[in-house]
Amino acid sequence: MQNTEHEILLWLPSPLGDAILCTPALRAVRRRFASAKISFLADAVVRDALSPCPFNDAWLSPAGKNPVAIAGRLRKHRFTHAILLKNSFGSALAVFLARIPERIGYARQGRYPFLTERLYPPKLPGGRFKPGSMVDYYLAIASRLGADTTDRTLELAVEPGHDRTLAGTLPEVLETPGPLVILVPGGAFGRSKCWPSERFSRTADWLIDNYKATVVISVAPNALERKIAAQISASSTHVLISLADKPLDLGELKSLFARADLVITNDTGPRHIAIALRRKVVTLFGPNDPAWTDTGYQNEIQIVGNVPCAPCARPRCRRPDHICMRSITVEMVCRAAAELLENDRTKAVIKVGRELVETSESFFVDPDHQAALRESGLTSLDSVFSFNAGRDLTKSNLARFRDRVQFDAGTPPTTFFLKRYDRPPFRLQVKSWLAHGRRKSCASFEVEAAAELAATGINTPKVICRGRQWGRLFERRSFLITERIPDAESLEMRLPDCFDGPPTVAKLRARREFISHLAAFVRRFHDTGFRHRDLYLCHIFHSPTGQFCLIDLARAFRPRLRQKRFAIKDIAQLHYSAPATDFSRTDRLRFYIGYAGRTKLTQDDKRFIRRVTARAATMARRDAKHGRTAPFQR
């Protein structure tokens, strides 16, 4: 394609964020075809976002979604080339019907017959699109046209007139005692991208208390985002400026963002406005893979809620606790904000959970412990299943396909626990898949449960290595290695000192407080939607600092049905394993009150307790048949 005598139609993507991400490609095409007439086809929002724009000569509006009608309008022009940055089937059909001679774009969504020059997005072996930056995705089209695509910088300009109108609408942002900080708590994609409102409030308060910041809440003019803004303002102890009360048009919004010292945002369109205007940005990622919108921008810190179920790319979270966004703490965001405000950025990406690295096939290890495991010869799946050092913790009643080993490694020595599953029965695997609603290895279910619970604030053992091997359909073997919980023992082995010796006023007070904290811990665990199915005292660890930790999560799952039944089973197991010598009837009643979260039990609570005690009694009768006495009856 030569520069002369060409009239080029460039059809822009419609989401605001994608339109900004394609600005490097727009710049490259403009430089490549400096003397050609270039017209941009885009909706009004994209036009307002990109204007004033030095990369085109004219703007066109699609005026509807009917490809035939759009083609009729395009035929009135003398376009020689159509460059499709929009991925829809309709856009390819419209330029084909408009008889534009040269048509370039990605051959996806059935568009192949309508294009004369085709590109193909990279795919993974399973057929899904390979995650990659949309900046490079659009630049690939410009590169196919012979343009120089080395400059990946996003670019937007602000109309001077909008500075003047902004001054009239928001005069308080012109001169501020501290930094101007913009919060972007919404997202057109869906609620799954949204960080909790109360955490935005606490972050705003911290910025005002520590930096005398002026905080603006930027939301779209719709009912849902106005509600989010109202929640943030109501929860804050300071006065915040809300654009729900003082709405701006897109030009004025760009002018506001151009003045900001910091923008804290969900992964949504205004994030790209901030980057294109060279602002400092903290972006919070949950359900979407950051790889899709990577820009390489130096003044951005990304905080990624990399929990096991993310990235799911779903507009609505299917889980009850939305752990990907909730795993991002206020402390993380405030720390990142401080680094940017003080020009001391240490990391470009902060991930909630530490990722394990694949060092050999299906062998994933925490880099901090890789050397210690290597010294013990644990470097591959085969080496794990041939490992015979350490202390065998396998119980006599444990199924033959499972075993447990305790071993020390590293300098100074660290204690680890290895759990192996070798050729688990097919029936057990299918049963587990049905319970969890997905096909995973036995070890993977435990690894994921530990990670998801940790992300919601429930302490679990740290997984430092994992692996699995599949046959054609079923699991052959899998394993996980966890690090010993520091300074903690199971409640079966040791209760706090307040349970020892003659009772005193101080001990009774400490005992009541311990039982209250234990009840709150179990209630928080059940509030995540999980049930343990082995919730005995031996599986709850307690540290001298008062922290609880839940272990042995092999059977933990989120039941879709009969949640209350499984909650009763968990509490019955706790009731059963709490020795009568240590826990009185009053102690047990205090636990139930704490678990219910009420000061007085309701009739439903009493029925719940009766079902718990009945279940524990059934377990005790089973023990009696084998000549054993249940702990709660001793």
N, C-alpha and C positions, 0 to 999 in steps of 0.2 A: 504494500500500500504506500503510495507516494503522498507527499504533503499537499500537492496542488490539486485544485478542481475537485475537492472532495467535500461532501456535506455529511457529517457523521452524527448519527443518533446514538446517544449513550443512555441506556435505560438503567436507572439507579434502583437499588434495593429499597424496599419500603420501611422496614424497621429503622427507627432513628439511629440506634447503635450501629447497625450494619452500614447505613449511609455514611456515617463518620469514618468507619473502618475502611471504607473504600476510597477515602480522599487521597492516599498515596497513589492509588491506581489512576485516579482522575488527573492528578498532577503529572504523572508519567505520560499519559495519553496526550495531554495538552502540549507538553514539551516535545513529544514525538511528532505531532501534527500541528505545528505552530501556525501555519497559514490556512489550515482547513477551518471550515465553519463547524463548530461543535454545539449541538443542542442536547440539553439534559431533559429526559422525561422522568418526572418524579411527582409524588403527591405534595400537598401544600406543606405538611410538616417537614418533610425532607428539604423542600425548597427554602423554608424559613431557617432551618438549621444551618444550611450550607451558604446562605446568602449573607453578605456579598461574597461572590465566588469568582476568582480569576481564571477558572479552568474551562469556562464555557462562554458561548456567545448568546445563547438564548435558552429560555425555559419553556417546556411544554408540560401540560397536565394531561394525565390519562383520561380524565373525565368519565369515570366509570370503569367497570371490570369486563365489559363485553369485548373479546378480542376482535370480533368483526367490526364493531363500531370504532375501536381504536385504530384498526387497520385503515378504515376509511379516512380518518383524520390524517394519518401518517402519509397516505398517498398524495395528499395535497402538497407535500414537500418533495424535494428532489434528493432524498437521502441516497447516498451511494453505499453506505456502510451502517450496520446496526451492531453495536457492542452491548451485549446483554450481561449486566452485572446482577440483574434480578433473575432468580432461579425458577420462576413459575413456568408452567406449561403454557399459560395464556400469553406470556410475553413473547415466547418463541413463535407461537402460532400467529400472533398479531403482525410481527415483522415479516413473516412468510407471506401472509395474505396481502401485506402492503407492497409486496414485490420489491423489497429492498435487495439489491443484487448480492451484497456480501453480508453475512450474518454470523457473528462469532459469539460463542458462549459455551457453557458446560452442557454436555450431552447427558442429562439426567431427567428424571420425571417424564420420560417419553418424548423428549424434545429432539432426539437425533435427526428425524427426517426434515426438520425445519431449519437446520443450521448448515451453513456451508463450511465453517471452520469450527471444529469441535475440540473441547478439552474434556478430560476425564478426571474427576476428583479421586485422590488415592483412597483405597479401601483396605480394610483389615481382612485376614483370611476368611473370617466368617461372613463377609459381605457388607458389614457396617462401614460407614465412612470413617476413615482414620482421623482422629482429632488433630487439627492443625489450625494455625491462626488464619482468620478470615482476611487479615491484611495481606498475607501471602497468597491466599486463594484468589483475591481480586487482582493482585499484582501479576499473577500468572497469565491472566488475559492480556494485560498490557505488555508483558514480556513476549507473548506470542506475536504481538503486533510490531515487535522490534524496539520497544521503548526501554529506556534505562530504568531499572526497577531497584536500584541500590538504596534509594531513600524511602524508608518505611515510616517516616514521621507523619502522624495525624496532623491535620491542619484545619483551623476554622478562623474566621475573621469576625470582628464586631463592628456593626454600623455605628458611627459616632452619634447619630441621633438617638440611639437607644441608651447611650450613657446619660443623655439629658433627661429622657423620660424616667429612667431608673431613679435618678436623683429626686424627681418629684414624687415617685411612689414610695421609695425606701430611703429617705434622707439619712436614717440612722446608720446605714452601712458605709457612708462616705468617709466619716472620721470615727474610728473606733479606738478604745483605750488599749486593746490587745489585738490579737489576730482575728480575722474574719473567717469563721468556720461554717461550712455548709454541710448539713446532714441530708442524705437522700435515702429515706427509709422505705420507699415503695418499690414498685417494679411492675411493668406492664406484662411481663412473662407470667406472673402468678405469685401467690402468697408463699410458695416454697422458697423463693429467693430472699424473703424478707427476714432480716434480723429482728429479734423481739423488740417491741417499742420501748419497754421499760429499760432495756439495755442502752438504747439510744439516749434515753433520758439521763441515765447515770453517767454516760460518757459526756453528755453536754454539761452536766453539773461539774464533772471533774475538770473539763477544759476551762470553764468559767472560774472555778475556785483556784486553779493552778496557773492559768495564763491570762485571766481577765478577758476571755474570748467573747466576741459577739457571735452568737450561734443562730443560724437561719435554718429552718426546716423547709426543704424544697420538696413539694409533692405535686402530682398531676391534679388537674381540676376535675376529679371524680369523687364520688361519695366514699369509696373505700379508702383512698389515700388521704382524704380530708379527715376521716375517722382516725387513721394512724397518726396524723399530725396532732390531732386533739389529744390522743392518748399520751404522746410524748410530752406535750406541753403540760398536761395535767399532772404527770408523774414527776416533772422536774421541780426542783426547789427554787429555780431561778426563772426569770422571764425570758422566753425565747421568741424569736421572730418567726412567724409561720406564714408561708406563702399560701396556705389555705385561706387565710384572712386577707392577704394582700396579693392576689394572683398577678403574675407577670406573663406577658406574651413571650414567645420563644426568643425573640431578639433581645428583650430586656433580661431574660434569664441568662443568655450568653454574657451580657454585660455584667451581671451579678457574679457569675462564675469567674469572669476575667479578673475580678477584684479579690477573689478568695485566697486566703493564705493556706487553707487546707479544705479538702472535700473528703468526707467519710460517707461511703456509698455502698449499697448493694450492687450486685453485678447487673446494671441496667443502663439505659441510654445516657443519662447525665454523666455517668462515669466517663464516657468517651468524650463528652463535651469538655470535661475538666482536663483530660489528658491532651486533647487537641489545643486547649488554651494554655498549656504548660503549667498547670497548677500542681500542687502537691496532693497526692491522693492515697487514701487507704480504702481498698476494695475488699468486700467480704463475699467469699464464694461458698456456696453450699451444693445445690443440686446440679450445677453446670460445671463442666470441665474448663478450667482457666485456659487450657491450650487453645480453645476456639477463638478467644479474643485477646491473645497475647500480642502486645505491641512492643515489648522491650523497653518501655518507658522507664527512665532512670529515677524519676521522682514519685514512683508508685510503690507501695507495699501491699502485697496481696496476702490476705489471711484466709486460709483454705480449711474448711471443715471436712477433712478427708476421712470420714467415717466409713465403715464397710459398705453401707448402702449407697454411697455417693461415688461418682456423679450419676444420678438417675435421670436427669433432664426432664423431670416431671413438673408441670405447673403446680400440682398439689401433692403434698407429702402424703404417702399412704400409711405412715406410721403415726402413732399417737403423740410422740414427743418431738418430732422435727429435729432430730439430733444433729444433722449437719450444721444448721445455723446456730442451734443452742450450744453446740460444743465450742463456739467462738465466744470467749469470755470478754467482759468489759476490760479486764486488766490487759489482755492481749491488744485490744484496740487502742487503749490509752497509751500503752507503751509504744506502739507503732506511731501514733499521733505525735508523741513527744519527740521521737527520733526525727521525724520529718520537720517539725517546727523548729528543732534545734540543729537542723542540718547535720544529723549524725546517724544516717541510715546504716544499719548493720546487715540487714537481710532484705532481699527483694521479695521473698516468699516466706511466709510463716505458716507451717502446717500444724494443725491441732494435734495430731498423733504422729509419732515417728514412723516413717515408712521402712519396711524391711526390703532389703536389696537381694535380688536373685543372683547368687554367686555360682551356682551350678544348676542343672536342670531340675526344676521344681523344688529347689532348696533356697529358702528365703531367710535372711539373717539380719539382725540389727547390726549396723556397722560398728557400734561401740563394743559389741561382744564377739565380733568375728574372730579376732586374734585368740581370745580365750577358748572358743570352741575349736579352732584349728589346732591348738595345743593338745586338745583331748581327742583329736582325730575326727571330729565331726565336721565334715566339709561337703557331704553329699547325702542323698537319700539312702543309698546303700550303706554308708558308714553309720548312719543313725540306727538302722535296723540290725547291724552287726555289733553295735556297741554293747559291751558286757561289763564295763567298769561301773563303779558306784554301788549304791545300796538299793537292793530290790525292795520296792514298797508294794508289790503286787499282793493283794489280799487273796485269801484262799477262796472266797466266794465271788471273786471277780471273773468275768467271762474270759475264756482262753485267748480270745483275739485281742485282749487289752492287757497292757502291762505298764508299770510305772517305775521309774528309776530316779533316785536322788544322787547327784554328783557335784563335786566342787571343781572349779576351773578358774584360771586367771590369777593375776598377782595384783593386790592381795586376793586370796581365794573368795569366790562368790558361789553361793549354793544355787543350783538349778534343779528343776524337776522336768524330767522327760516323760511324756505320755505317748504311747505308740498304739496304733490300731493296725493289725495285720490280718488282712482278708476277713473283714467283718461279714457276718451272714447277710445274704441278699435280703431276707425278710426284714431284718433290722434296718438295713439301709432304706428300703422302700418306706417302712414305717416312719423313719426319721424325716425322709423327704416330704411325706404327707403332713407330718406335724408342723414342719417349718415352711411348707409351701414352696419349696425349691430344692433343686438337686445340688447337694454339696457333699464333701467328704466329712467323715465324723469329726476330725480335728478342726476342719474349717468352721463347723457350727460353733464349736467352743471358742475359737479365735474371734469370730465375728461377735458373739455374745459378749465376750470380755471387752472388745473395743467399743461396742455400742453402749454398754453400761458405763464404761469409763467416760465416754463423751457426755453422758447425762449426769455425771457427778458421783456415780457409784464406784467405789474403789474396787479394782479387780487386779489379779496378778499381771505383771507386765510380760507379754509374749515377746520373746527375743529371737525365736526361730520357728519356722513351720515348713511343712512340705506335704505333698500328696502325689499319689500315682494312680491313674485310672486304667481300667481295662476298657473293653469296648463300650460298656454301659455302666458297670459297677466299679466301685472303689476297690483297688487292690490293697493299698496301705496309705496311712497318713500319720502325721505326728505333730506335736507342738512341744516347745521347750519354754518354760516360764522361769522367771527370776524369783527367788525367795522373797517373800514380803518382809522388809526389814523391821526388826524390833516388834514383832507381833506373834501371837500364838492363838491357836484355835480356842474358842470358848469351852470346848469339851475338855481341853487339856488344862486350861487355867482361866478362872474367873478373876475379876479385879480384886484387890486386897480387901475391899469393903465387905466381901463375902466370907472372909476368914475371921476366926476367933469370935469372942463374945461380942454381941451387938452393942454399939454405942450410938449416941445421938448423931455424931458426925458420920459414922459408918452407915446408919440407916438413911441419912440424907443423901450420901453418895450412892447408895444402892438404888434409891428411888430415881436419882438422876440417871444412873446407868441404864436402868430398865426403860426409862422414858426415851433415852437416846437410841437404844436398841429398837424400840417400837417404831420410832420415827425413821430409822434406817430401813427397816423392813417395809414400812409403808411407802417410802420413796422408791424402793426397788419395785414394788408392785405397781406404783404409779407409772412406771415406764412401760407397762403392758407385759413385762416378762413374768414368768413363773419359773421356779427353780426345779421343783419336783424331787429335790434331795436337800431340803432346807433344814438340816440338822445343825446343832451347835458346832459340830466338828467342821462345818463348812463356812463358819463365820469367824474371821480372825479379828483380834482386837489389840490395839497398841497402847502403850502407857500414856500416849497423848490423847487417847479417847477416840481414835479413828477406827472405823469398822471396814472390813474388806471381805468381799464374797468370793469364794473359790469354788473349784470343781463345777464348771458351768457346762459340762458335757450334755446335760439333759435340760438346760435352760432354754425356754422358747416362749414365743408370744402366741397363746392360744387364740384362735379365731372365734371359737365357741366355748361356752362353759368356763369363762374366766373365773367366776366366783368359785366354782368347784375346785379349780386348781389352786386358788388362793387359800381355800379351806385346807387343802392337802398340805400346802406349805406351812401354814400356822400350826396344823396338827403335828407335823414333824418337829417343829420347834417345841411345842408343848410336851411332846413325847420325850425329847432328848434333854429337857431341862430337869435336872435331878431334884427330887423332892427334898433332899437334904439341904439344898441351897435356895430353891424357889418355893415360897409359900403360896397359898391360894390367893392371898392379898397381892403378892408380887405378880401373879399371873393375871389377876383382874386389872392391875395397874398397867400391865403390858397391853391388854386388849383395849383399854381406854385410850392409851397413847396411840395404838395402831389405828383406832377409829378416828382419832383426831378430835375427840369430843371430851367434855368434862363429865358428861352423864350419858350412860348407855341407853340407846333406843331399843324398841322391841326387835327391830331388824338385827341390831348388834347382839342381843341376847340369843336370838335364833342362830346367828353365826357362831357364837361361842358354844352353844349346845351341839352343833354339827362338828365343831373342832374337837370337843371332848369325846364325842361319840366315835369319831375317826381314830383318835388316840387310843381309846379303849379297845377298839377292834385290833389295832396293832399290838396292844398289850396281850390280848387273848392269844394272838398268834405266837407271841413270845412264850407264853405259859405252856403251850403245847410242846415246846422244845426245851422246857425246863429253865427258861430265863425270866427274869423280872424286869419289866420296863423301867427305865431310869426315873420317870415321873412318879412311879409307885414305890420306889425304894425309900 
